[in-house]
Amino acid sequence: MDLLRSFFDGSYMPHGHCYLWRPEILWTHVISDIVIAMSYFSIPIMLFLIVRQRKDWQFNKLFILFSLFILMCGITHILAIATIWHGIYGIHGTAKAITAVVSLATAIALLILMPKILRIPSVAEIEDANRKLLKEKFEKSKLESERESERLFRLSLDATPVGIITLNTRGEIKMANDAFCSLLNFSRAEVTERPLRQFMEDEQVINGVLERLRSATKAMEFCETLAETHLLDKQNARLIPVELRFQGGDYQNQTILIVTIIDLTYRKKAEAAKNYLSAIVESCNDAIIGKDLSGYITHWNRAAEDLYGYSEQEMLGQSILSVVPQSLHQEVYKILDDLNQGKTINNFETIRQRKDGSQVNVSLTISPVRNTHNKVIGASIIARNISERIRAAQEIKLKNQALESSNKELENFAFIASHDLKEPLRKIMSFGKLIRDNVSAELDQKNVEYFGYMLNATERMQSLLDSLLAYSRVTSKGKPFTQVDLNPLLKEVVADLELLIKESNASITMAALPTIQGDHDQLYQLFQNLIGNSLKYKKDDTAPIIDIQCQQESHTILITITDNGIGFEQQYGNQIFEMFKRLHGKHEYQGTGVGLAICRKICERHGGEIWAESELDRGTSVFIRLPNE
């Protein structure tokens, strides 16, 4: 402890005595030590900052040792200044000892790291390496650029819709794009290095082309086109029509042949479709005429020649007015205006003029013709000769007028006849009953029966005349149509038939019915007849069930009246609506056979129809379809 205390004791003789306290010597040492110490202190700081900024350096620890060594050197110089006035030689020696240890450690570390340090290239070596690196980078960039160009060229080639291949002078495929491979259904690997002749129907075609290429003075000047040949697909199952175009060239000092393959399949199909369409147009019985927007004829088929008498050569380029009477020229101008607006004209009936001057009735359908940009560029005219139809229509009109007049006369006759016959018939019945009542006691049984037969026949005649009168009145005495709500009308019919309904213990169900245009009284008669028939033709041991339904259709209603009556065989479904047609004897069921005929006539007057579906002993369904606009 005493040794340590004496070691660090500051009572030793100051170092200034060695300088004899001469100022010039003393201050030379002091100032020099101060400058050296300041330098020693600043160097570690700068090294620390450098190491902190350059974390990528490999020898950071060595820099730290150098910094400690220099820092300790600075401290020893400061302590040397202090020993001039104070004898602290123990502290000064300790600082030197620490400096010695740090310097030794630094020397050892430097010795260990010297091989690595020596391997660090010189500036010249670095510059040379940089030049080589730049050169390699440039070459790599150039190679990548060439590869990118080749990739873009390949993409462009594969994006081309036509097939493209390159051949060497032996005709072997060196390169093929996707379109060519897809056309033949091969992969690129399957076609590369194979002779093109293996894919051709006629090998001599490519052999001749290659021979002419080899004979050419300059490959770049060689150019040929083969209008049409055929290639074989992968299974050799299909001949593909193609157009081949050959172009010579040079690549890497070698002659090559660039072949462009254009698939003609769709063109052939389009040509076939065009020819087929032309054949249809030419074989059509209707005249088909093409014209531009100025009215000049561009197409004239065989039927047009037959209709108008002009040949195709005569009409192409001529105005459509050539076949139009002078009085109808304004009509053509109006049609041209409509076509310019893109309008279509359907079934336009007019008159046209033949070559011989005669006129013909035609029905025209005129459609605008548009280009790929949807712009109207012309028109297609389909002309049909309707002269015979016009003549037939006129004949039918005249016959219908005559028939209508005849029907009216017949209806009037039926009305008058039935009306005029009723009075004498009533007298026959009245006087017949008086005679029978007055002289019946004087007559034998046989004559009484004869009087009975006469009176029964007279009653039947009365019923027939009433029915005939009702039938004729459907047309002659029909009322104007009004809005008729069928719901209260049907309830009125049911109410009027209440006695029959109760007697037969019948049940009637009704769906909601619409309001329609019609004759109220005739519609009442229609439903009264049909419901009355369902009550009349019931089964003896079964209560009638009548169901009335209605179905709404697009412009009509369908009313169905279904019962569970005796029914009939469906083969008589049409006959029951004819006059005086009965499926049962007059003694089985009452009636004249006119009721359903009246129903049909009422439906026809309302623009509708009526029919029945039935099965013997299974009931009947009557269907009524009426307009409901």
C-alpha positions as CSV (number, residue, x, y, z in Angstrom):
1,M,0.0,0.0,0.0
2,D,2.9,2.3,0.9
3,L,4.6,1.3,-2.4
4,L,1.4,2.2,-4.3
5,R,1.1,5.5,-2.5
6,S,4.7,6.4,-3.0
7,F,4.3,5.4,-6.7
8,F,1.5,7.9,-7.2
9,D,3.1,10.5,-4.9
10,G,3.3,13.9,-6.5
11,S,6.1,15.3,-4.3
12,Y,8.9,14.3,-6.6
13,M,11.0,17.0,-8.2
14,P,9.2,18.7,-11.1
15,H,10.6,18.1,-14.6
16,G,11.1,21.8,-15.0
17,H,14.2,21.6,-12.9
18,C,15.7,19.5,-15.7
19,Y,15.1,22.5,-17.9
20,L,16.6,24.8,-15.3
21,W,13.3,26.6,-15.6
22,R,14.6,28.3,-18.7
23,P,11.6,29.7,-20.4
24,E,12.7,29.1,-24.0
25,I,13.2,25.4,-23.3
26,L,10.3,24.9,-21.1
27,W,7.7,26.6,-23.3
28,T,9.0,24.9,-26.4
29,H,8.2,21.5,-24.7
30,V,4.9,22.7,-23.4
31,I,3.6,24.2,-26.6
32,S,4.8,21.2,-28.6
33,D,3.1,18.8,-26.3
34,I,-0.1,20.8,-26.4
35,V,-0.2,20.8,-30.2
36,I,0.7,17.1,-30.3
37,A,-2.0,16.3,-27.7
38,M,-4.7,18.3,-29.6
39,S,-3.8,16.4,-32.8
40,Y,-3.9,13.1,-31.0
41,F,-7.3,13.9,-29.6
42,S,-8.7,15.1,-32.9
43,I,-7.5,12.0,-34.9
44,P,-9.6,9.5,-32.9
45,I,-12.6,11.7,-33.2
46,M,-12.3,11.8,-37.0
47,L,-11.6,8.0,-37.1
48,F,-14.7,7.4,-35.0
49,L,-16.8,9.5,-37.4
50,I,-15.4,7.7,-40.4
51,V,-16.1,4.2,-38.9
52,R,-19.6,5.3,-38.0
53,Q,-20.3,6.5,-41.6
54,R,-18.6,3.6,-43.4
55,K,-20.2,0.5,-41.8
56,D,-19.2,-1.4,-44.9
57,W,-15.4,-1.4,-44.1
58,Q,-13.9,-4.7,-43.0
59,F,-11.4,-3.3,-40.5
60,N,-13.5,-1.3,-38.1
61,K,-12.0,-3.0,-35.0
62,L,-8.5,-2.1,-36.1
63,F,-9.6,1.5,-36.5
64,I,-10.9,1.4,-32.9
65,L,-7.5,0.1,-31.6
66,F,-5.7,2.9,-33.6
67,S,-8.0,5.4,-32.1
68,L,-7.4,4.2,-28.5
69,F,-3.6,4.1,-29.2
70,I,-3.6,7.7,-30.5
71,L,-5.9,8.9,-27.7
72,M,-3.5,7.4,-25.1
73,C,-0.6,9.0,-26.8
74,G,-2.3,12.4,-26.5
75,I,-3.0,11.7,-22.8
76,T,0.7,11.0,-22.1
77,H,1.7,14.3,-23.7
78,I,-0.8,16.2,-21.5
79,L,0.6,14.4,-18.4
80,A,4.2,15.3,-19.7
81,I,3.2,19.0,-19.5
82,A,1.9,18.4,-16.0
83,T,5.2,16.9,-14.8
84,I,7.0,20.1,-15.6
85,W,5.5,21.7,-12.5
86,H,4.3,18.6,-10.6
87,G,6.2,15.5,-10.0
88,I,3.4,13.0,-10.8
89,Y,5.6,10.5,-12.5
90,G,3.6,7.5,-11.3
91,I,0.5,8.7,-13.1
92,H,2.6,9.6,-16.1
93,G,4.1,6.1,-16.1
94,T,0.8,4.4,-15.7
95,A,-0.5,6.3,-18.8
96,K,2.6,5.2,-20.7
97,A,2.0,1.6,-19.6
98,I,-1.6,1.7,-20.8
99,T,-0.4,3.3,-24.1
100,A,2.2,0.5,-24.4
101,V,-0.5,-2.2,-24.0
102,V,-2.8,-0.6,-26.5
103,S,0.0,0.0,-29.0
104,L,1.1,-3.7,-28.6
105,A,-2.5,-4.9,-29.2
106,T,-2.7,-2.6,-32.2
107,A,0.6,-3.9,-33.6
108,I,-0.6,-7.6,-33.1
109,A,-4.0,-6.9,-34.7
110,L,-2.2,-5.1,-37.6
111,L,0.1,-8.1,-38.0
112,I,-2.9,-10.5,-38.1
113,L,-4.8,-8.4,-40.6
114,M,-1.8,-7.6,-42.8
115,P,-2.5,-10.4,-45.3
116,K,-6.0,-9.2,-45.8
117,I,-4.9,-5.6,-46.1
118,L,-2.3,-6.5,-48.6
119,R,-5.0,-8.2,-50.7
120,I,-6.9,-5.0,-51.0
121,P,-6.4,-3.9,-54.7
122,S,-4.6,-0.8,-55.6
123,V,-6.3,2.2,-57.3
124,A,-5.0,1.1,-60.6
125,E,-6.3,-2.4,-60.1
126,I,-9.6,-1.0,-59.0
127,E,-9.8,1.2,-62.1
128,D,-8.9,-1.7,-64.3
129,A,-11.6,-3.9,-62.6
130,N,-14.1,-1.1,-63.1
131,R,-13.3,-0.9,-66.7
132,K,-13.7,-4.6,-67.1
133,L,-17.0,-4.5,-65.1
134,L,-18.3,-1.7,-67.3
135,K,-17.4,-3.6,-70.4
136,E,-19.1,-6.8,-69.1
137,K,-22.1,-4.7,-68.1
138,F,-22.3,-3.2,-71.6
139,E,-22.0,-6.6,-73.3
140,K,-24.6,-8.0,-71.0
141,S,-26.9,-5.1,-71.6
142,K,-26.3,-5.5,-75.4
143,L,-27.1,-9.2,-75.1
144,E,-30.2,-8.6,-73.1
145,S,-31.3,-6.0,-75.6
146,E,-30.8,-8.5,-78.4
147,R,-32.7,-11.1,-76.5
148,E,-35.5,-8.6,-75.8
149,S,-35.6,-7.7,-79.5
150,E,-35.7,-11.3,-80.4
151,R,-38.5,-11.9,-77.9
152,L,-40.5,-9.0,-79.2
153,F,-39.8,-10.2,-82.8
154,R,-41.0,-13.7,-81.7
155,L,-44.1,-12.2,-80.0
156,S,-44.9,-10.1,-83.1
157,L,-44.4,-13.1,-85.3
158,D,-46.7,-15.3,-83.2
159,A,-49.3,-12.5,-83.1
160,T,-49.4,-12.4,-86.8
161,P,-52.6,-14.2,-88.0
162,V,-51.0,-15.7,-91.1
163,G,-48.5,-18.5,-90.9
164,I,-44.8,-17.6,-91.3
165,I,-41.9,-20.0,-91.6
166,T,-38.2,-19.8,-92.7
167,L,-36.5,-22.5,-94.7
168,N,-32.9,-23.2,-95.5
169,T,-31.9,-24.1,-99.0
170,R,-32.7,-27.7,-98.4
171,G,-36.3,-26.8,-97.6
172,E,-36.0,-27.6,-93.9
173,I,-38.1,-25.5,-91.5
174,K,-35.8,-23.5,-89.2
175,M,-38.5,-21.3,-87.6
176,A,-42.3,-21.4,-87.5
177,N,-44.8,-19.1,-85.8
178,D,-47.9,-20.1,-83.8
179,A,-50.3,-19.5,-86.7
180,F,-48.5,-22.1,-88.9
181,C,-48.4,-24.6,-86.1
182,S,-52.0,-24.0,-85.2
183,L,-53.1,-24.3,-88.8
184,L,-51.6,-27.8,-89.1
185,N,-52.3,-28.8,-85.5
186,F,-48.5,-29.4,-84.7
187,S,-46.3,-28.1,-82.0
188,R,-43.3,-26.0,-82.9
189,A,-40.9,-28.8,-81.9
190,E,-42.7,-31.2,-84.3
191,V,-42.2,-29.0,-87.3
192,T,-38.7,-27.5,-86.7
193,E,-36.0,-29.1,-88.8
194,R,-38.5,-31.1,-90.9
195,P,-38.8,-30.5,-94.7
196,L,-41.8,-28.4,-95.7
197,R,-42.5,-31.0,-98.5
198,Q,-43.7,-33.4,-95.8
199,F,-46.6,-31.1,-95.1
200,M,-47.5,-30.5,-98.7
201,E,-49.9,-32.4,-101.0
202,D,-47.6,-31.8,-104.0
203,E,-43.9,-32.1,-103.1
204,Q,-42.8,-30.8,-106.5
205,V,-44.2,-27.4,-105.7
206,I,-41.6,-26.6,-103.0
207,N,-38.8,-28.4,-104.9
208,G,-39.3,-26.1,-107.9
209,V,-39.3,-23.0,-105.6
210,L,-36.0,-24.1,-103.9
211,E,-34.4,-24.8,-107.2
212,R,-35.2,-21.3,-108.5
213,L,-34.0,-19.8,-105.2
214,R,-30.6,-21.5,-105.6
215,S,-30.4,-20.3,-109.1
216,A,-31.2,-16.6,-108.2
217,T,-28.3,-14.1,-108.5
218,K,-29.4,-12.4,-105.2
219,A,-31.5,-14.1,-102.6
220,M,-33.1,-10.8,-101.6
221,E,-34.5,-10.3,-105.1
222,F,-36.2,-13.7,-105.2
223,C,-40.0,-13.4,-104.7
224,E,-42.8,-15.7,-105.9
225,T,-46.5,-16.2,-105.1
226,L,-48.3,-19.6,-105.4
227,A,-51.9,-18.7,-105.8
228,E,-53.3,-21.9,-104.3
229,T,-52.1,-25.3,-103.1
230,H,-52.9,-27.6,-100.2
231,L,-51.2,-28.5,-96.9
232,L,-51.9,-31.6,-94.9
233,D,-52.9,-31.4,-91.2
234,K,-51.4,-33.6,-88.5
235,Q,-53.6,-36.6,-89.1
236,N,-53.4,-36.2,-92.9
237,A,-57.2,-36.2,-92.7
238,R,-57.8,-32.7,-94.1
239,L,-56.5,-30.8,-97.1
240,I,-56.1,-27.1,-96.1
241,P,-56.3,-24.7,-99.1
242,V,-53.5,-22.1,-98.7
243,E,-51.8,-19.3,-100.7
244,L,-48.0,-19.4,-100.4
245,R,-45.7,-16.4,-100.8
246,F,-42.0,-16.9,-101.0
247,Q,-39.3,-14.2,-100.3
248,G,-35.6,-14.9,-100.4
249,G,-33.2,-13.5,-97.8
250,D,-29.8,-13.7,-96.1
251,Y,-29.3,-14.5,-92.4
252,Q,-25.8,-14.9,-90.8
253,N,-24.3,-15.3,-94.3
254,Q,-26.7,-18.1,-95.2
255,T,-29.5,-18.0,-97.8
256,I,-33.0,-18.5,-96.3
257,L,-36.5,-18.6,-97.7
258,I,-39.3,-16.8,-95.9
259,V,-42.6,-18.4,-96.6
260,T,-46.0,-16.7,-95.8
261,I,-48.9,-19.1,-95.5
262,I,-52.4,-17.6,-95.9
263,D,-55.3,-19.9,-95.0
264,L,-57.9,-19.8,-97.7
265,T,-60.4,-22.0,-95.8
266,Y,-62.7,-19.1,-94.8
267,R,-62.3,-17.4,-98.1
268,K,-63.4,-20.7,-99.8
269,K,-66.3,-21.0,-97.5
270,A,-67.3,-17.4,-98.1
271,E,-67.0,-18.0,-101.9
272,A,-69.1,-21.1,-101.6
273,A,-71.7,-19.3,-99.4
274,K,-71.7,-16.5,-101.9
275,N,-72.2,-18.9,-104.8
276,Y,-74.9,-20.7,-102.9
277,L,-76.7,-17.5,-102.1
278,S,-76.4,-16.4,-105.7
279,A,-77.9,-19.8,-106.8
280,I,-80.7,-19.3,-104.3
281,V,-81.3,-15.7,-105.6
282,E,-81.2,-16.9,-109.2
283,S,-83.5,-19.9,-108.5
284,C,-86.0,-17.8,-106.5
285,N,-89.4,-17.3,-108.0
286,D,-89.6,-13.8,-106.8
287,A,-87.8,-11.0,-108.6
288,I,-84.7,-9.9,-106.5
289,I,-83.3,-6.5,-107.5
290,G,-80.3,-4.6,-106.0
291,K,-80.0,-0.9,-106.4
292,D,-77.8,1.9,-105.0
293,L,-79.1,5.0,-103.2
294,S,-79.5,6.9,-106.4
295,G,-81.9,4.2,-107.7
296,Y,-79.5,2.6,-110.3
297,I,-79.8,-1.2,-110.6
298,T,-76.8,-3.3,-109.4
299,H,-78.4,-6.7,-109.5
300,W,-81.1,-8.3,-111.6
301,N,-82.0,-12.0,-111.1
302,R,-83.6,-14.4,-113.5
303,A,-87.1,-14.0,-111.9
304,A,-86.8,-10.3,-112.5
305,E,-86.1,-11.0,-116.2
306,D,-89.3,-13.2,-116.3
307,L,-91.4,-10.6,-114.4
308,Y,-90.4,-7.4,-116.3
309,G,-89.2,-8.8,-119.6
310,Y,-85.8,-7.1,-119.4
311,S,-82.5,-9.1,-119.4
312,E,-79.8,-8.6,-116.8
313,Q,-77.5,-7.0,-119.4
314,E,-80.2,-4.5,-120.3
315,M,-80.9,-3.4,-116.7
316,L,-77.6,-3.3,-114.9
317,G,-76.7,0.4,-114.4
318,Q,-80.1,1.5,-115.5
319,S,-82.5,3.5,-113.3
320,I,-85.2,1.7,-111.4
321,L,-87.6,4.2,-112.9
322,S,-87.3,2.1,-116.2
323,V,-90.0,-0.3,-114.8
324,V,-92.1,2.3,-113.0
325,P,-95.1,4.0,-114.7
326,Q,-94.6,7.8,-115.1
327,S,-97.5,8.5,-112.7
328,L,-95.7,6.6,-109.9
329,H,-92.3,8.2,-110.1
330,Q,-93.0,10.3,-107.0
331,E,-93.6,7.0,-105.2
332,V,-90.1,5.8,-106.0
333,Y,-88.5,9.1,-104.7
334,K,-90.4,8.7,-101.4
335,I,-89.1,5.1,-101.1
336,L,-85.5,6.3,-101.7
337,D,-85.9,8.9,-99.0
338,D,-87.1,6.2,-96.6
339,L,-84.2,4.0,-97.5
340,N,-81.7,6.8,-96.8
341,Q,-83.2,6.9,-93.3
342,G,-82.7,3.2,-92.9
343,K,-86.3,2.3,-93.0
344,T,-87.6,-1.1,-94.3
345,I,-90.7,-1.3,-96.5
346,N,-92.8,-4.5,-96.2
347,N,-95.5,-5.8,-98.5
348,F,-95.9,-2.6,-100.4
349,E,-98.5,-3.2,-103.2
350,T,-98.1,-1.1,-106.3
351,I,-98.0,-1.3,-110.1
352,R,-94.9,-1.7,-112.3
353,Q,-94.4,-1.7,-116.1
354,R,-93.1,-4.5,-118.3
355,K,-90.8,-4.1,-121.3
356,D,-93.8,-4.6,-123.6
357,G,-95.7,-1.7,-121.9
358,S,-98.1,-3.8,-120.0
359,Q,-98.6,-3.3,-116.3
360,V,-98.3,-5.8,-113.5
361,N,-99.4,-5.8,-109.9
362,V,-96.5,-6.4,-107.5
363,S,-95.9,-6.6,-103.8
364,L,-92.5,-5.1,-102.8
365,T,-90.4,-5.7,-99.8
366,I,-87.5,-3.2,-99.8
367,S,-84.7,-3.5,-97.3
368,P,-81.7,-1.2,-96.8
369,V,-78.3,-2.7,-97.5
370,R,-75.6,-1.6,-95.0
371,N,-71.8,-1.8,-95.1
372,T,-69.6,-3.0,-92.2
373,H,-69.9,0.5,-90.6
374,N,-73.7,0.1,-90.5
375,K,-74.1,2.8,-93.2
376,V,-76.8,2.4,-95.8
377,I,-75.2,1.9,-99.2
378,G,-78.1,0.6,-101.2
379,A,-81.3,-1.5,-101.2
380,S,-82.6,-5.0,-101.9
381,I,-86.0,-5.3,-103.6
382,I,-88.0,-8.4,-103.6
383,A,-90.9,-8.1,-106.1
384,R,-93.7,-10.7,-106.2
385,N,-96.2,-10.8,-109.0
386,I,-99.6,-10.5,-107.3
387,S,-101.7,-9.9,-110.4
388,E,-103.4,-13.4,-110.0
389,R,-103.9,-12.8,-106.3
390,I,-105.5,-9.4,-107.0
391,R,-107.8,-10.9,-109.6
392,A,-108.7,-13.8,-107.3
393,A,-109.3,-11.3,-104.4
394,Q,-111.6,-9.3,-106.6
395,E,-113.5,-12.5,-107.6
396,I,-113.7,-13.5,-104.0
397,K,-114.9,-10.0,-103.1
398,L,-117.6,-10.2,-105.7
399,K,-118.6,-13.7,-104.6
400,N,-118.7,-12.7,-101.0
401,Q,-120.9,-9.7,-101.8
402,A,-123.2,-12.0,-103.7
403,L,-123.1,-14.5,-100.9
404,E,-123.8,-11.8,-98.3
405,S,-126.7,-10.6,-100.4
406,S,-128.0,-14.1,-100.8
407,N,-127.6,-14.8,-97.1
408,K,-129.4,-11.6,-96.3
409,E,-132.2,-12.6,-98.6
410,L,-132.3,-16.1,-97.1
411,E,-132.4,-14.6,-93.6
412,N,-135.2,-12.3,-94.6
413,F,-137.0,-15.2,-96.2
414,A,-136.6,-17.3,-93.1
415,F,-137.8,-14.5,-90.9
416,I,-140.8,-13.7,-93.2
417,A,-141.6,-17.4,-93.8
418,S,-141.5,-18.3,-90.1
419,H,-143.4,-15.2,-89.2
420,D,-146.0,-15.6,-91.8
421,L,-146.4,-19.4,-91.2
422,K,-147.0,-18.9,-87.5
423,E,-150.5,-17.4,-87.9
424,P,-152.1,-20.2,-90.1
425,L,-150.3,-22.7,-87.9
426,R,-152.0,-21.2,-84.8
427,K,-155.4,-21.4,-86.6
428,I,-154.8,-25.1,-87.5
429,M,-154.0,-25.8,-83.8
430,S,-157.0,-23.8,-82.5
431,F,-159.5,-25.3,-84.9
432,G,-158.1,-28.7,-84.6
433,K,-158.6,-28.6,-80.8
434,L,-162.2,-27.3,-81.2
435,I,-163.1,-30.0,-83.7
436,R,-161.5,-32.7,-81.4
437,D,-163.4,-31.4,-78.4
438,N,-166.7,-31.0,-80.2
439,V,-166.9,-34.3,-82.1
440,S,-164.6,-36.5,-80.0
441,A,-167.6,-38.3,-78.6
442,E,-168.8,-39.2,-82.1
443,L,-165.3,-40.4,-83.2
444,D,-163.9,-43.8,-82.6
445,Q,-160.6,-44.4,-80.8
446,K,-158.6,-44.5,-84.0
447,N,-159.7,-41.1,-85.3
448,V,-159.1,-39.5,-81.8
449,E,-155.5,-40.8,-82.1
450,Y,-155.3,-39.2,-85.5
451,F,-156.4,-35.9,-84.1
452,G,-153.7,-36.3,-81.4
453,Y,-151.0,-37.0,-84.0
454,M,-152.0,-33.9,-86.0
455,L,-152.0,-31.6,-82.9
456,N,-148.6,-32.9,-81.8
457,A,-147.1,-32.4,-85.2
458,T,-148.5,-28.9,-85.3
459,E,-146.9,-28.1,-81.9
460,R,-143.6,-29.4,-83.1
461,M,-143.9,-27.3,-86.3
462,Q,-144.6,-24.3,-84.0
463,S,-141.4,-25.0,-82.0
464,L,-139.4,-25.3,-85.2
465,L,-140.7,-22.0,-86.6
466,D,-139.9,-20.3,-83.3
467,S,-136.3,-21.7,-83.4
468,L,-135.9,-20.8,-87.0
469,L,-137.1,-17.3,-86.3
470,A,-134.7,-17.0,-83.3
471,Y,-131.8,-18.2,-85.5
472,S,-132.5,-15.7,-88.3
473,R,-132.8,-12.9,-85.7
474,V,-129.2,-13.4,-84.5
475,T,-128.0,-11.5,-87.6
476,S,-131.1,-9.6,-88.7
477,K,-132.2,-8.3,-85.3
478,G,-128.8,-8.1,-83.5
479,K,-128.2,-5.0,-81.4
480,P,-125.0,-2.8,-81.6
481,F,-122.2,-3.9,-79.3
482,T,-121.8,-2.3,-75.9
483,Q,-119.7,-3.0,-72.8
484,V,-121.2,-6.1,-71.2
485,D,-120.2,-7.3,-67.7
486,L,-120.6,-11.0,-67.9
487,N,-120.9,-11.5,-64.1
488,P,-124.4,-10.0,-63.5
489,L,-125.5,-11.3,-66.9
490,L,-124.6,-14.9,-65.8
491,K,-126.4,-14.4,-62.5
492,E,-129.5,-13.2,-64.4
493,V,-129.4,-16.4,-66.5
494,V,-129.1,-18.6,-63.3
495,A,-131.9,-16.7,-61.7
496,D,-134.2,-17.3,-64.7
497,L,-133.4,-21.0,-64.6
498,E,-133.9,-21.2,-60.9
499,L,-137.0,-23.5,-61.2
500,L,-135.1,-26.1,-63.3
501,I,-132.1,-25.8,-61.0
502,K,-134.2,-26.6,-57.9
503,E,-136.1,-29.4,-59.7
504,S,-132.9,-31.2,-60.7
505,N,-131.1,-30.3,-57.4
506,A,-128.2,-28.8,-59.5
507,S,-125.2,-26.9,-58.2
508,I,-123.5,-24.2,-60.3
509,T,-120.1,-22.6,-59.6
510,M,-118.8,-19.6,-61.4
511,A,-115.4,-17.9,-61.6
512,A,-115.1,-14.1,-62.1
513,L,-115.8,-13.1,-65.6
514,P,-114.5,-10.0,-67.5
515,T,-116.4,-7.1,-69.2
516,I,-116.4,-7.5,-73.0
517,Q,-117.8,-5.8,-76.1
518,G,-121.0,-7.6,-77.2
519,D,-124.7,-7.8,-77.7
520,H,-126.2,-8.2,-74.2
521,D,-129.3,-10.1,-75.2
522,Q,-127.5,-12.5,-77.5
523,L,-124.8,-13.3,-74.8
524,Y,-127.7,-13.9,-72.4
525,Q,-129.2,-16.3,-74.9
526,L,-125.8,-18.0,-75.4
527,F,-125.3,-18.8,-71.7
528,Q,-129.0,-19.7,-71.2
529,N,-128.9,-22.3,-74.0
530,L,-125.7,-23.8,-72.8
531,I,-126.6,-24.0,-69.0
532,G,-130.1,-25.2,-70.0
533,N,-128.5,-28.0,-72.0
534,S,-126.4,-29.1,-69.0
535,L,-129.6,-29.2,-66.9
536,K,-131.6,-31.0,-69.7
537,Y,-129.0,-33.7,-70.5
538,K,-128.3,-34.8,-66.9
539,K,-128.0,-38.4,-65.7
540,D,-131.2,-39.8,-64.2
541,D,-129.6,-40.8,-60.9
542,T,-127.1,-37.9,-60.5
543,A,-127.6,-34.3,-59.5
544,P,-126.1,-31.9,-62.1
545,I,-122.8,-30.2,-61.3
546,I,-122.0,-27.2,-63.6
547,D,-118.7,-25.4,-63.3
548,I,-118.0,-22.2,-65.3
549,Q,-114.4,-21.0,-65.5
550,C,-112.7,-18.2,-67.5
551,Q,-109.1,-18.0,-68.7
552,Q,-107.5,-14.7,-69.9
553,E,-105.5,-15.0,-73.1
554,S,-103.5,-12.4,-75.0
555,H,-106.4,-10.8,-76.8
556,T,-109.2,-13.2,-76.0
557,I,-111.0,-14.9,-73.2
558,L,-111.7,-18.6,-73.0
559,I,-114.9,-19.5,-71.1
560,T,-115.4,-23.2,-70.2
561,I,-118.7,-24.7,-69.1
562,T,-118.3,-28.2,-67.7
563,D,-121.0,-30.6,-66.5
564,N,-121.3,-34.2,-65.3
565,G,-124.2,-35.1,-67.7
566,I,-124.7,-37.9,-70.1
567,G,-122.1,-36.7,-72.5
568,F,-121.7,-37.9,-76.1
569,E,-119.1,-39.6,-78.3
570,Q,-116.4,-37.1,-79.4
571,Q,-116.9,-38.0,-83.1
572,Y,-120.1,-36.0,-83.0
573,G,-118.4,-32.9,-81.5
574,N,-118.8,-30.8,-84.7
575,Q,-122.3,-32.1,-85.7
576,I,-124.1,-30.9,-82.6
577,F,-123.6,-27.2,-83.7
578,E,-125.3,-27.8,-87.0
579,M,-129.0,-26.9,-87.7
580,F,-131.5,-29.6,-86.7
581,K,-128.8,-32.0,-85.6
582,R,-129.9,-34.2,-82.6
583,L,-128.0,-37.1,-81.0
584,H,-131.2,-38.3,-79.2
585,G,-134.7,-39.0,-80.2
586,K,-137.4,-36.3,-79.8
587,H,-139.2,-38.5,-77.3
588,E,-136.1,-38.8,-75.0
589,Y,-135.3,-35.1,-74.7
590,Q,-137.3,-32.1,-75.8
591,G,-135.8,-29.7,-78.3
592,T,-135.6,-28.7,-82.0
593,G,-131.9,-29.1,-82.7
594,V,-131.4,-25.4,-83.3
595,G,-130.2,-24.2,-79.9
596,L,-126.5,-25.0,-80.3
597,A,-126.6,-23.7,-83.9
598,I,-127.8,-20.4,-82.5
599,C,-125.0,-20.5,-80.0
600,R,-122.4,-20.9,-82.7
601,K,-124.0,-18.1,-84.8
602,I,-123.9,-15.8,-81.7
603,C,-120.2,-16.6,-81.2
604,E,-119.4,-16.0,-84.9
605,R,-121.2,-12.7,-84.8
606,H,-119.0,-11.7,-81.8
607,G,-115.8,-12.7,-83.7
608,G,-115.3,-15.8,-81.6
609,E,-115.7,-19.6,-81.8
610,I,-117.3,-22.4,-79.9
611,W,-116.5,-26.1,-79.6
612,A,-117.2,-29.1,-77.3
613,E,-115.2,-32.0,-75.8
614,S,-117.1,-34.9,-74.3
615,E,-117.0,-38.5,-73.3
616,L,-120.1,-40.7,-73.1
617,D,-121.4,-40.9,-69.5
618,R,-118.5,-38.7,-68.3
619,G,-119.9,-35.2,-69.0
620,T,-119.2,-32.4,-71.4
621,S,-117.1,-29.3,-71.6
622,V,-118.1,-26.5,-73.9
623,F,-115.4,-23.9,-74.8
624,I,-116.2,-20.4,-75.9
625,R,-113.4,-18.1,-77.1
626,L,-114.4,-14.4,-77.5
627,P,-112.3,-11.3,-78.3
628,N,-111.3,-9.1,-75.3
629,E,-109.3,-6.2,-76.7
